[in-house]
Amino acid sequence: MAKKFAALRAQMSPESQVRTEAKARVMLVEMPLNELRQARGLSQKMLAEVLHVQQSAIAKIQRRTDMYISTLRSHIEAMGGQLEVVARFPDGVVRISNFSDLDGTAA
């Protein structure tokens, strides 16, 4: 019989629970596009329908290591999100604002 995660977690030491929570936060902050799509409950076919492309195009986009920002933006927006480009420096963070939205307004 399967055990509930809450019951298993309750048996963990407090230190293990803290380590597990920290690992989970890192995993949720950083993930590839295909995992993000799956976490949002979308299939490649569903996303392809929203973007008006073939399912194979979604698979190809998700394998890319380099793409246009507009491609990434449309992919993220089709999943219900909003893309922000941020540069991180030792002395602070800057949001890059010179990329245009699909509707022509500044991002």
Backbone torsions as a table, in degrees:
resi	resn	phi	psi	omega
1	MET	NA	136.2	-179.1
2	ALA	-73.0	142.2	177.6
3	LYS	-98.9	149.1	176.6
4	LYS	-74.0	143.3	-178.8
5	PHE	-59.6	-38.4	-179.6
6	ALA	-59.9	-37.9	179.0
7	ALA	-69.1	-42.2	177.7
8	LEU	-64.1	-42.1	-179.1
9	ARG	-64.2	-37.6	179.8
10	ALA	-62.8	-25.3	179.3
11	GLN	-82.2	-13.0	-179.8
12	MET	-76.4	152.2	175.3
13	SER	-67.0	156.2	177.9
14	PRO	-57.6	-36.1	178.7
15	GLU	-64.9	-41.7	178.1
16	SER	-65.5	-38.4	178.4
17	GLN	-63.2	-41.8	179.3
18	VAL	-65.2	-44.7	178.9
19	ARG	-61.9	-42.5	-179.7
20	THR	-64.1	-43.3	178.1
21	GLU	-62.0	-41.6	179.6
22	ALA	-63.6	-43.3	178.6
23	LYS	-63.6	-40.3	-180.0
24	ALA	-64.9	-40.8	178.6
25	ARG	-61.9	-42.0	178.7
26	VAL	-62.6	-43.7	-178.9
27	MET	-64.4	-34.7	-179.0
28	LEU	-78.3	-22.5	-179.6
29	VAL	-82.6	-27.4	-173.7
30	GLU	-131.8	119.2	176.6
31	MET	-159.2	151.8	175.9
32	PRO	-67.2	160.9	-177.9
33	LEU	-56.5	-41.2	-178.0
34	ASN	-64.5	-38.2	178.0
35	GLU	-70.6	-36.3	176.7
36	LEU	-62.2	-44.9	178.4
37	ARG	-58.9	-45.8	-179.8
38	GLN	-65.0	-40.7	179.0
39	ALA	-63.7	-29.2	177.7
40	ARG	-82.0	-1.5	177.5
41	GLY	77.5	26.9	-178.4
42	LEU	-112.2	141.7	172.5
43	SER	-90.0	164.3	175.0
44	GLN	-59.9	-38.7	-179.2
45	LYS	-63.8	-43.3	179.5
46	MET	-62.1	-44.5	179.9
47	LEU	-65.9	-38.6	178.0
48	ALA	-61.6	-39.2	179.3
49	GLU	-64.8	-40.3	178.9
50	VAL	-65.2	-39.7	-177.6
51	LEU	-86.7	-4.4	-179.0
52	HIS	58.6	46.6	176.4
53	VAL	-133.2	172.4	176.4
54	GLN	-76.3	154.0	178.0
55	GLN	-58.3	-35.1	-179.9
56	SER	-63.9	-29.3	177.6
57	ALA	-67.5	-36.1	177.4
58	ILE	-65.6	-44.8	178.8
59	ALA	-59.5	-40.9	-179.3
60	LYS	-66.5	-44.9	178.7
61	ILE	-58.4	-42.1	-176.1
62	GLN	-70.9	-16.8	177.6
63	ARG	-92.0	-15.2	-176.2
64	ARG	-67.0	146.2	172.2
65	THR	-105.3	-8.2	-179.8
66	ASP	-144.1	131.9	179.9
67	MET	-156.9	165.7	174.9
68	TYR	-66.6	147.3	176.7
69	ILE	-62.7	-36.0	179.5
70	SER	-63.7	-35.3	177.5
71	THR	-66.5	-46.8	178.9
72	LEU	-63.3	-42.3	179.6
73	ARG	-60.0	-47.3	-178.4
74	SER	-64.8	-35.7	178.3
75	HIS	-64.1	-47.1	-179.9
76	ILE	-65.4	-43.7	-179.9
77	GLU	-65.4	-33.1	177.4
78	ALA	-66.2	-23.8	177.1
79	MET	-89.3	0.5	178.0
80	GLY	94.6	10.1	-178.4
81	GLY	-105.0	-174.2	178.2
82	GLN	-136.4	129.6	-178.7
83	LEU	-89.7	131.8	173.0
84	GLU	-125.4	136.0	176.9
85	VAL	-101.5	122.3	-175.2
86	VAL	-127.3	134.7	174.4
87	ALA	-104.6	129.7	-179.6
88	ARG	-108.6	126.6	178.8
89	PHE	-121.5	161.5	178.1
90	PRO	-56.3	-30.1	-177.7
91	ASP	-101.5	9.1	176.2
92	GLY	155.0	179.4	-177.4
93	VAL	-117.6	138.8	178.8
94	VAL	-128.0	127.6	175.0
95	ARG	-84.6	123.4	-179.7
96	ILE	-80.0	123.3	-170.6
97	SER	-113.6	7.3	-175.7
98	ASN	-94.3	16.0	174.5
99	PHE	-97.3	136.4	-176.3
100	SER	-89.4	143.9	171.4
101	ASP	-68.9	169.2	176.9
102	LEU	-64.0	-26.5	-179.8
103	ASP	-89.2	2.7	174.2
104	GLY	95.4	-0.7	177.2
105	THR	-92.3	158.4	-179.3
106	ALA	-68.1	144.7	-179.3
107	ALA	-80.2	NA	NA
